[in-house]
Amino acid sequence: MQEKWLLAALSLALLLGTCSALYEDQIKKFDWRGVNVGALKQSRVDLNHFQPRILVSTHEGVVASLCVKTGELVWRQVLEQKPRGDIKLLQVSGFADDSSDTAAAPMGSNLGFDMLTVQGHAPALVRGWNTNMGALEWEWSIMPMNTERAQDAMWIYSKSVLYHVLPAWRSHLEVTAYFASSGHSTGSTSKIIAPWITSESCTLSGTFYVCTNGKQLISLDLVSKSGQVIRTSLEEEPKGKTQALAGLNGVVIVDGKPISVNKDQSICADLRSSSYAVGSFNYRKILAYADLSSGILRINALYLDNCAPVAELEQSLPFPEHFGTPSLSNFDCKQKRNGEGKSCLFLFSTTSESIVAVQQGRVRWSREESLANVIDSQFVDLPLADTEGTLENEMKGKAGDIASAFLRRITTQAVQIRSLFLHVIGLGPPPTDTQRAGLVRDSFGLHKMLVLLTRAGKIFGIDNVSGKHHWQLYLPNVIGFANDEQMRLIVQRSAKHFPLQPLCTILGKNAVSGNGVLYRFNPITGKVSEGGLVQLDYKIKQLSLLGETEKDFVKGILLLDASNKVHVYPEHATPLADGMYLYTADVKTAELDGYFVKYAGGQLSSTHIWNARLGGHNSEQQIIGVAGKNPIEHVHSQGRVLGDRSVLYKYINPNLVAFVTQAPDSTHKSVLNLYLVDVVSGSVVFTMTHRKVRAPLSIVHSENWLAYSYFNEKLRRTEITTIELYEGKSQANSSVWSSLQAPPMPLVERQSYILPTIVEALRETITERGITNKHVLIGTASGSIVEMPWHLLDPRRPIASSTQGREEGAIPYIPELPLPTESHINYNQTVARLRNIYTAPSGLESTCLVVATGLDLFVTRVAPSKTFDLLKEDFDYILISIVLVALTSGSLIVKHLASRKLLKQAWK
């Protein structure tokens, strides 16, 4: 018996020894996560529920419940990705157009719902939710016969029945009824002839299908047995698209004016506003509307039965500019605790994709949901403190001799002593805004400003340590470029050039004219800088960053317009563009073009020098991935030491860009091609083909290696292929690389591995000097971020263990790559819908800063080679102090005794 207990205890000890975990005091010490839901699509505010809540659905395929008081998440359910997760309908029990309608259920059944959603089209999923916990209670689905037409389908909920409306443009409408909770058909499917319907002019308002046709509205009541066509005259032809007014059956908004096509639903005449919402107040139905004018948001309401204004709800408040234009989504009112009237909460969605709650004439809370769609990111160094800045100026000074340098040092120290004395007695200068906010550079360069650019055109300045939002800007009518290119965020001047302020620039396209737009700002304060918003008179086709100017240390931006003319901003950096090379890539045709830029006679000109067509003989291939090298990357080691002590030199071509194309194939279903192209000379350095593989594709390119992942359709698994390029055992030029005098074609090592998960993003770690080992950060579909050492992805891993492989330190090849839990840098902080990973160096050579973006936001730091340049957290300072004091004291005592001994020997 004792032996059994001993064996059990030994087994438990062994299991505990294999466990790896994060210390409790380290959780969220070096990282933080922001949780989002996405841009608001539909909402229901319920203040009179026993548990007041705000139920929302978003364009990102999320349903959630928000806290009424703070806007924080109570629960969130992330549905499938689009198109399957596209939410078509959100129906909350008790919020139907018919006030007598409650939880939907067929007769004889007790299956109802708190909230019902309809999503996707092929198949369409109908789900019932418990709104207290966010739990899924039941679901059913239907698969349409025609999947192409089904994406235009719409849904109506009325009296416990769901109506599936399937339009056939310029032909007819098919309406099928289902019991909402069970999915059983009611047996009624009608086909309504409607040759006037088009996708641009029609909308669904309750049970009425309304279309604009010139100066009239043509509508149909889809649940009526008569099938009568209703025509409503308009004063003028609509300028914008007709929108439905939720909560009123058969009421649409035409150019800001509500118009009813339902004879049973009256509407107040001569009413015009930018947004409306329907609710109840004092047991009467009201129509609230809101307008923004000169930065002031005004909210008003009318009783629908007599069109009398509701004086208790009239309010106005200043609305921050960075929110953009608001649109009233929903509202609700409840009795105040003291019994003096009612309090109403108005929920707004904005053009900057924010969710704003207004109550009692002020903004109660807001959620920045544009962070669910981050498209670019930069880590910007914080400014120096005053004392460090003074020292920086002293070090930059050009001393004529030792005496002047000594005098300047004494003067500087005297000024510092004077500032310290004035600060102690309370007469010193007040701290600046950045110092008051704690935005001062730390000793190790770990504290930075994280600047994020979102798809909606909103820019954020976030503290990368605490996650605090220090500032935010909004650029209306600025969108991404053509060719599926997003807006760009560029750092033109860092904070290293004291006392000059850092400078960032946003490049995008004007949504109206299509011309280029530049916006320059200070990334530390968020204030406009050096010209602010600049509207260009040409379209931007390509851009590149130049070197720093001697005048103000600004990196110029080289722009290529649609007519292949080149421009530089700012203009005084124009001479630096001489001898530059640019390339363009057409995603749809897979055609590449190269240009040479020349500066002569005070003018810039571009010359087309090469062309490459990667689309194949029938131009079916399209570019699905492009990967260049990080321009701030430093290569520490030029070669790799082999087992025989010889050196295999890396093929480090800074002009090498990877292009991945995909095309359908009659034999292999899908073919994926990889091209490594020198974009200066236009030569194709290497190419490789994968058959029966398809996207999702993720790719990372660094130094002399490349890694990319894809889905293998034949074996139904995710694979990752790695490539390394080498010049050989001799180096053509060890100092300067020239693509025009390039060495022979490189030696290529390649290997493929199996990953047990779907890959959404790949990114390499980067450090200040490139000494630290390179790791690859793998973002998975489950929301984890795995730190994978490069020696596991090394294409030179030998098939069998050999002496040469052991000498090189290469691990024997195993196809399956492990994903151990201790390699997940975000432990249990899952990043939903992870899309991109961005990395940046810190002041420590061992540490790399990381931000992962998707529906959520996760910021952390990693040390691929451990923190070899930093003391550990549990370093025993007391013990080392005692040892140092003891050694110092011992040396002094020994010195004294030795001197006495020498003195005595001298007297003998």
N, C-alpha and C positions, 0 to 999 in steps of 0.2 A: 504493500500500500504506500509506503514511504517513497519507494522508487517511482511509482506512478505520479505522486505529487511533485517529486523532484523533476521528473521529465516534463510535466505540464508547466512548471515554473520556468524551466530552461527554454521551452518553446515560446512562452510569452515574452521572455527577455530577448530572444532572437527577433521576434516580430517587432517589438518596440525599437530594437536597434535599426531596423530597416525603414522606420517611419521618417518622413521628412516633412516639415511644416514651417509655417511662418510664425515667428514669435508674436504673442498677443500685443506687446507694446510697439511692434513695427507696423501693425495694420493702419493704413492710411497716414503713416508718418511721412513717407516720401511720395505718395500718390493720392489722387482724388478722382472721383467720377461724377459726371453730370448726367442726369437721367432726363430724357426728353420724350415727347409724344409725337412731335411733328406739327405741320401747319394745320390749323383747325378747318374741319370740313362741315361737321354738324355738331350741335350741342344742345343740351337740355339742362337748365338750371332749376333745381328743386329745393327751395328753402323751407318748405312746409312738411317735408318728410321727417320721420322720427330721427333720421340721420341725414341732415342736410348735405347735399352733394351736387356736383356738376359732372354730368356724363357727357363725354365727348367722343367723336370719331375724327380721324385725321386723314390727310392725303397720304400718309406713310403707312396706312393699313394698321392702325392702332386704335383700340377702344380702351378708354381709361375713365377713372373717377378721380376728380380733383377736390381737394379740401376747399370749402367755401371761404374760410377765413384767411388762408395763406396761399392757396393755389398749389400746394404740394400734392404729390401723387398719393392717393389712397391705395389704388391698385392699377395695374396696367396689363393688358394682354396684347402682345405683338402677334399679329396674324401673319398669314403667308405673304410672300412678296408678290408684287404686281406681276401679271394682271390678276392672279388668283386672289390676292388679298385686297383688291380694290373694293372699298365699301360703297355699295350702291344705295343702301337704305339703313337708317338708324331709327328704330321705333321704340319709344319708352312707354311702358304701360301707364295709361292715364293722360298721355299727351297726344292722342289721336285727334283728328279734326272733329270727330263726333265725340262730344264731351261725355256721353254715356258709355263710351267704349272703355273697358278696363283690360285686364289680362286676356290675351287671345287664347282661345281653346275651342276645339270642336265640341259639339254637343255630346254629353255623356262622358266627357273626359275632364280630369282635374289637372291636366298639364297646361299650365299657363307660362307666363314669362314676366320678368321685370323689365328686360330689354331684349329686343330682337334686332339682329343685323342680317343683311343680305350682302354677300360679297362674291366677286368673280363672275364669270359668265360661262366657262366651259371646264369644269362644272360650276354651277351657281350653288353656293353654300348658304343655307338658312340656319341660323343658330339662335338659341335662347340662352340668356345669361342671368345669373343671380347678381344683382348690382351691389349687394352688401359686401360680397367677397370677391367678385369678379370671376366666379366659377362658371364654366360651361355646363349647362344642364341638359341640353339636347341639341341635335342638329339633323338636318336632312339635306339632300342635294338633288339637283336635276341636271341632266346632260342634254343640251339642245341638239337638234338634228343638224342645224347649220351653225357651225362654230364661228364662222366669219361674221355673220349677221348678229350673232349673240352678243358681241362686244358692245353693240349699241342698245342692248336691252335695258329697260327700266322697270322699276317695281313700285306698286302701290299697296298700301295697307289700309283696309277699311272693314270695320266690323268683323274682326277675327278672320278675315280672308286676305290672302296675298294675291295680287294680280300681276302676272308676268306680261309685260308689254314689249313685243318684239316688232320693231318697224322694218319695213322693206321700202327703202327710200323711193319716193315718187310712184308708189304702188299702193300699199295697204298696211294695215296694222293687224297683228295677231295678238289677241288678249286671252290668256289662260288663267283660271282661278284655282288656287290651292288653299286648303285649310292651313293656317299659319303654323300651328304647333306640330302637326303630323306630316304634312307634305302630301296628303292625299288629295287628288284632284276632285273638285266639286262636280266634274263632268261637263263643265261649260267652257268651250273654246270658241271664240268668235273671231271672224275675219272681217275687218272694216275697210272698205275701199276708201283710200285717201291719196289721190295722185299728186297732191300739192305738198306733201311732207318732205322736208330736207333736213339734214343734220345741222345746218347752220341757222335755220329759222324757227325750229320747234323746241318746245320744252313741255314738261309735265308738271301741272299744278294740281295736286290732289288727284282727283279722278278725271280731270279735264286735260286733254292733249291739245295744246295751243300752239298755233303757227302764225307767223307774220307773213302777209302777202300784200305788199304795197302799203296802202293806207288803211288796211283792215286786219283784224285778227280772225282767223278761222279756227274753230275749236270743236272738239268732240267730247261728249260725256261717255267715257269708256265703260261705265257700269250701268248706264241707262239702257233700257230695252228698246227705246225708240230709235237710237242711232241718228238723231237729228244733228245736222251740221249747223253750228251757231256762228254767225258773222257779226263782228263788232267793228264799227267804224272808228278810225283814228283821225285826229286833227292833221297830222303830218306823218310822213313815212319815218319809221324808227331809225335812229342813227346807230344805236348799239344793239346788243343781243338781248332778247327778252329773257327775264328771270322770273322764277316762281316765287311767291310769297308763302313761306312755310307757315302752316297754321290756319290759312284761309283757303278753302276749296274753290278753285276756279278763279283765283286772283293772281295776276302777273304784274311785274314791274316793267314798264316801257319807258325808257329814257328818264328814270327816276320817278315816274308817276304810276301809282297803283290803278289798275283797271280790272274790273270784274267781268268775266264772261259767264258767270253763274247767276241766273236770275234770282236764286234764293240767297245770294250773298251780296249785301249792299256794301258800298265802300264810299268813303268821304271824297267828294270832288275837290278839284283845285288843290291837291296836295302833291308836293314834289320834294323829294329828299334823296340822299345818296344811299341810305340803308334803312330797312324796316325790320320790326319783329313784333309778333303777336303774343299777348299774354292776358292776364286777368288782374283786375284791381277793384277792390270792394265788390267782389262777386259779379263784375261786369267785364266784358271782353274789351280790351283796349288795343290800340295800334301805336306802338312807340317808334319814333324815328330819330335819327341822329345825323348831324352835319358838322363838318370841320371847316372853320373859316378863320383865317389869320391866326392860326395856332390855338384857337378856342373851340372846344368841343361843346356843342349845345344839344341837349337831349330834351325832347318833348313827347307828348302822348295825347291821343284823342280817344274818347269813347266811341266804339263802333256803332252803337245804337242811335246816337244823336249827334255825333261828330263834335261834341263839346270838349274843350281842352281839359286835361287832367292837371290842374295847377300844382298838385303835390309832387308830381314827377318832373316838373320843369327844373333843369339845372344846367349850369355851364361851368367849365373848368379848363385850365390851361392843359394842353395835350402836348407832351414832349415830341420834338421833331423827329427823333430817332425811331419812333414807332411807325412812322409813315402815315398812310391814310387809313382810318378805322372804318370797320363795317360792323354794324350791330348784328350779333348772332342770335342771342336769346337773353331773356331776363325773367326774374321772378320777384315777388314781393312777399313780405311777412310782417306780422305785427311786432312792433318794438316791445322790449321787455317792460318798459315803464308804461306801456299802454297808450303812449302819445303818438298816434299815427302809425304809418307803415314805413318800412325800410325796403328799398329795392336794390337788387344787384344786377347790373347790366354787364354782359359779357361781349367783348369785341374781339374780332380778328382783324389784323392789320396787313398792309401790303408788305411789311417787313417780316411777316410770318410770326408775329408776336401774339400772345393771348393776354388781353388786358381786362381787368375787372374794375368797374367804376361803381362806387357806392357813396351816397351822401356828398356829392359834389367833389370827389377826389378819387385819384387812382389808388385803389386799395392794394392791389398786387398785380404783378405781370410775370409772364413766362416767356423767355426768349427761345422760341421753338425753331428759329432759323438755324440754331446750332445743330439741329438734326441733319443739316445738309451743308457741311463744311467742305469747301472746294480747294482751299489753299491755307497754308499755315507757315508762320515764321517765328522763331525765337529771337528776340532782340535783347541785346545787352542793356542793362540798366545804367543810368548815369553815375558818375563818381560822386562821392561825398565832397564837401567843400575842401577839407584838408587834403584829400587825395588828389583833387583837381588842381590845387595849388602846387603840389609836388609834381604833378604831371606837367604843368606849365614850366616849372623850373627845369625838369629834365629835357624838355623840348627846346629850351633856350640855347642859343648859340653863344657860348662863352668865348671871349677873345683870349683870356689868359686865366691863370689860377686865381689871381686876386679878385677879378670881377665875379667869378663863380663863387668864391668864398663870401664876398660881400652880398651877393644875391641870396645865398643860403642863410646868412645871419638876418637879413631883412625879412625873409620868409618866416623864419622861426619867431622873430619879434612880432610879426603880424598874427601868427597863430597864438602866441601867448596873450596878446591883447584881446583876440576874439574869445579865448577861453575865460579870461577875467571878466569881460563884459557879459558873457553867458552866465557866469556864476552869480553875478550881482543883478541879473535880470535886465540888462540894458543891451543885450546883443541883438543882432538882426533876427527877425522872425524866420522860421524854417520855410522853405519853399513848399509848393503843393506836393511835389514828388517826394520830398523828405517827410512831409507830414503823413503821406500815405504809405511810408515805408519802402518806397521804390528807390533803393540805393543798392549799388552793386556790392555783393558779398565777396569774401576773400577767394572763394573757389569758383566763382562764376556759375553757381548752380541756381541762383535766383535771377530769373529773367522775365521779361514781358512776353507773353504768348499772344501774338496777333493772329486772329482767325478771320478769314474771308468766307462768307456764306453765299449760297446760290441766290438768295433774295437780294443781294447787294448790301448786306449789313456787315459791318466790321466791328470786331470786339477786341478790346485790350484786357487780357486776363492775367492775373498773377499766377505763374506756373507752380508756385508753392502752396498758396492758400486756396486758389480757385476763385478769388474775388474778382468781380467785374469792375474794373476801374473806369472804363469809358466805353462808349459805343457810338457808331456813326451809321448813317443810312444814306445810300446813294440811289435815289429813285430813277427809274428809266435807264438803268445801266445793266446790261445783260452780258452773257458770254458771247464768244465769237462764233463764226460759222465753222464748219468742219468738225463739229462736236467738241470744240475747245472752250474750256471755261475761262472766266476772268482770271487774271494773274495778279499776285501780290509780290512785289519786288522791294528789297531793301537797297536803297541807293546810297545810304550813308549810315554806318553803324555808330554806336555811342562811344567808340574808342578815340574819336578825334575831339577831345575836350578843348575849348568850351563849345564847339559846334554841336548843335542838337542832331539827333538821329533823324533820318528821313526815309519814309516809305512811300511807295507809289502803287496805286491800283490801276490796272489797264483793263478796259472793257470796251463794249460797243454800245452806242446810243440806240435805245430801243425804237426810236422814231426814225432817225435819219440813217442809221446803220454805220455812221462814221465812228472813228475811234474816240475814246474818252480816257483822260488821265486825271487821277485825283491824288494829290500829294499832301501828306499829313505827317505830324510828329507821332511816332508809335508809342511814346511814353505818356503823353498827355492827351492824345486824340484830337489835338487842335490842327486847324488848317495851316499848312506851311508852304512857303515858296510857290505861290500861285494858286494853290488849292485845285479847284475843278477846272480842267482845260479841255475845251471841245475842239477836237481836231477836224480839219476839213477833208480828211481822206479816210479810207477804210484800212484797218490794220490787217496785213496778211501774215507777217512774221515779226518776231522781236528777238533781241539778244541784248545781253548786258555787257557794257564796255568796262575798261579799267578805270581806276580812280584818277580824277583830275588833280593837278597840283594846286589849283586855285582854292577849291572848297572841299576836296576829298569826296566829291559826288561821282558815283558811277553812272555814266551816261547810258541811255536806252537807245539802241539802234532799231529803227522801225522800217519795215518794208511794206509799202502800200499795195493796193490792188493793181496799180499800173506799173509795178516793179521799180518804183522810185524809192530812194532811201532817205530817211530823216533821222536826226539825232535830237534827243531832248535830255538835258538842256543844250542849247545851241553851242555854248562855249566848249563843249566836249566833242565837237564835230571832228577835229583832227585825229582823235583817237580811233576813229572808225576806218582809217586808211589801212587797207590790207586785210580787212575782216572777210569772213566767209559766212554765208547764210544758206540754209536749205529749207525747202517747203515740201510738204507731203499731203497729197490728196487722199483722204480716207476711202472714198468710194471707188476711185479708179486705181489706187495703189501706185500712183505716179509720183516720183521724186524729182525735184529740180534743185540745182545748185547755183549760187550767185557769188560773184566776187565784187567787193565794194572798194572803190578807189576814190581818194580825195585829191583833187588837183584844181588849182586856180580858185580856191575858196568854195568849190562845189563838190558835192558827193554824186557819184554815179554807180550803177550796178551793171554787171555784165553776166549774162547767162552762160555758164561754163560747162554744165553737164546735165544729163537727164537719164533717169533710170525708171523703167516700167516693170513693176513687180506683179502686175495683175494677170500675167499669163497671156497666152495667145488670144483668148476671148474676153480678157479683162473681167473675169468673174471674181477674182480674188479681191478682198477688201482688207484694209489694215485694221487690225483689232487691238494692236498693242505697239507702243513706241517707248523705248527706254534708253536714255542717255546716262552719262556718268554725272555724279554730283560735282558741280564746279568748285566747291570748297574742299574737295577730297584731297588728302595728302597720302602719297604712297611712301611708306617707310622703307620697305625692303624691295630691292629691284629684282631679286631672284629667289630661287628655292634650292636649298642644299640637298643634293641627292645622297644616296647611300654610299657611293664611292667618293664622296667629298667634293665632287664637281658641282658646278652651279648651273641650274636651268633658269635662264633669264626670262622674266615675264614680258609678254607682249602688251605694253602699256601705251595704247593709242588713245589720247584724250579726245580725238575726233570720231571715235567709233560709236555708232548708234545702232541699236537692235530694232528691227522691224519684224512684226509677226503678222502674217496674212492668213486668211481663212477663206475657203471656197467650197461649195458643195461639189460632190463627186458621185457619178453614177455607180461606180464600183465600190468605193470606200466610204460612201455617205458624206464624209467631211474630211478635208485635207488641211493641215496646218503647216505653214512654211515659215522658217526662221531665216532672216537675212541679217548679217552683220555688215554694215555699209560705212565706209569712210566718207563722211559728209563734206570733206574738203575736196578730195579728188574724185569722189563719186564711184570708187572701185568697190566691188562686193568682195569682202575679205573671206566670208564663210557663209555657207547656206546649208540648211538641213530640213528634211521633210518628215512630218509625222502623219500617218494615215489612220483613219478611223478614230480621230480625236476631235474634241471641240472645246469651246469655252465652257465654264469661266476660265479666263487666262489671267494670271498674275505674273509679273516679270520684274526682276531686279538686276541691275548692271553696275559693277564696281570693279576697279583696278583691272585685272586681266581675266575676270571670271563673270559668268552670267548664270542665273538660275531662273527657271520659269516653270509654272505648274499649269496643268490642263486636265481635262477629264477624258479617260480612255473609254470609248464607247464599246469596244470589243470585249474588254475585261471588266467593265462597269466599276471603275475605280479611279481615284485621283492619283496622278503621278507627277513627279517633279524631276526635271532634267537639268543637270548642271554641266557647264562647259568652262574649261580653262584654256587660255591661249598663251603660248610660249614662243619666244624668238629662237630658242635653241641654246646651245652651250657657249655661244659667242653673241655679244651685243653689238648691234650696228652703230648706235650712237648713244653714249651713256649720259649725255648732257642735254641735248635739244632734240625734240621729236619733230620730224617734218613729214607730213602726209604726201608731199610732192616728191620726196626722195625716200619713200618708205622702204623698209627692209623686205626680204622675200616673205611669202605667205607664211603665217604662223603655224606652229605645230598645235594641233587641237586635241585635247583630252575631253571625253564626254562620258557621262553615265546617267542612268535613270534610277529613280527610287520610288517606292510606293508609300503614300501617305494615307493613314486611316481616317482622314477627314477631308471635307471640301475646303479649299483654300480661297479666301476672299482678298487677301492682300499680302504682299511681300515687301520687306524693306531691310536694308543693311544698316548695321550700327556704324556710327561715324564719330571720330574723336578729333581732338585738336591737331595732333601730329601724326596720326595714323599708326602709332606704335602698338596700340592695343589690338588684340586679336579681333578679327571680323566675325560677327555673328549675324545670322539672318533671322529677322522677326517674322513669324508666320501668323497671320490673322485668319482664324478659322470661321466657318459658318456658324458654329455654336457660340461665338463671341469670345473665345479664348485667344490669347496672344502668346505664342510659344517662342521661346528663345532657343534657336537651333545653332549650335557651334558649326563652323564651316568644315571642321575635320570630319563631321558626319556626312556632309554633302560633297566632300572632296571627290572629284571624278577619278583621281589617281588611287583610290582605294583598291588594293590588289584583290583578285578573286580568291587566292589562297595565301595563307601566311608565308612570307618569305623574309630572308635576311635583309634584302634591300628595303622592303616595306617597313620592317621594324626599325631599320636605321633612319628612315625618313619620318617615323612616327605615324605612319598611315595605319588605319584600322582596317582589318579584312572586310571585304565587301559583303554586306547583307542587304537584300532588296528592301526589306521593310524598315522604315525609319520609326523609332520609338518616340512617343510624345509623353514623357514622364510628367507627373503632376507638378514636380518641383521646378520644371522649366516653364510653367505658366506664370508669366510675370504679373498678370492681373488676378491671380488666385481665384476668388469667387466674385470678383467685380466684373461680371459679364458685360461686354459691349454689344448691345443688340444691333443687328444689321451693319456689322463692321464693314467699312468700305476702304479706308486708307489708313496708313501708318506713316507718320512723319518723324524724322529724327534730326537731331542737331547736336553739335559738340558743346561741352561745358568747359569751364576753366580747368577742370581736372582731366588729365589725359586718360584716366581709367574710366570715366563716367560719360555716358551718352544720354541725352534727354529725349524722351519719347512722348508723342501724343497720338492716340488712336481715335479716329473719328468714324462715326456712323450715325445711327439713331441716337446713341449715347456718346459721351466724350470721356476719355480716360487719359490722364497725364501721369507719367511716372519717370523714373530714370533707371538705367541698367549699367552694370559694370561687367563687360564680357570677360575681362581678365582679373576680376576681383578688384577691390580698391587697394591696389598696391602702393598708391601715393597718398594714402589717407590712413590715419590711426583708427583702430577699431572702436566701436562704441563702448565696449567693456574694458578699454585700456586702463590699467591700474596706474593712475597718475600719482597716487599717494606713495605706492611702493617705489616707483622710479625716482620720486623726489627724495625719499628717505635714502635710497642707494646713492644718489648724486651728492646729497649732503654728507653722507658717511664717507664717500670717496674723497670729497673735497677736504673734509676735516682731517681724514687720515693722511692725505698728502701734505697738508700744512704741518701736522704734528711730526710726520717723518722728516720733512724738510728741516724743521727746527732741531730735531734730535741729530740729524746728520750734520748740521752746521756746528752744533756743540761738540760732536765727536771729532770733527775736523779741527776745531779750535784746540781741543785737548791734545790731539796728536801734534799740533804745531808747537806747543809749549814743551813737548818732551825733547 
